[in-house]
Amino acid sequence: MSRLSTMPRPRDSIFVGGAEQYRGDVNAMCPPNLRECVMAMEDCCEEAHEAQQLLRNGTFDLPRMTKVLSSQKVFLLIDEGTVNQYQADLTDEIEPQINELLERADKGLKAMNRKEGLMQTKVDAAEVAQSRPARAASGTWASNKLDARRLQMLATQRERLEEEMETLEADVKKLELKAMKS
């Protein structure tokens, strides 16, 4: 360690009436005990400064470290056999539900196919009715208007049913793919 005072400097005396005699005196000497006391105090100041720097360097990262150390995440590594066991348990638990959903989708698809067949029959009957020659002008005009309205309603209902059938078919395919994967 280096000392701060390397050369003796003239100092003001703390003694009453004695400061004037030492100021101009080049040969005046400080008592050796006083010089050692001053040098020891300078060493203490240096040590305190270095300790403060060391403490500051060691603790400047404290907020970040506190946040890192307060983390509650825990990582657990398990072997492949345990993963396979859990997967088998999950498959056993979910498989009956998937089978039930597949059965329900099949029933819904069959019902939609039946409805589609009935709608197709009605549309065909309406087309046949339109192709017949017109009857008396007054009675047939009202019935033609009703038939046209009914035909339009049936066509929109058929479109809606076809869309529902497509979505059900897509759901069935997804369920079948999931059942095949597991």
Buried (B, 14 or more C-beta within 10 A) or exposed (E): EEEEEEEEEEEEBEEEEEEEEBEEEEEEEBEEEEEEEBEEEBBEEBEEEEEEEEEEEEEEEEEEEEEEEEEEEEEEEEEEEEEEEEEEEEEEEEEEEBEEBBEEBEEBBEEBEEBBEEBEEBBEEBEEEEEEEEEEEEEBEEEBEEBEEEBEEBEEBBEEBEEBBEEBEEBBEEBEEEBEEE
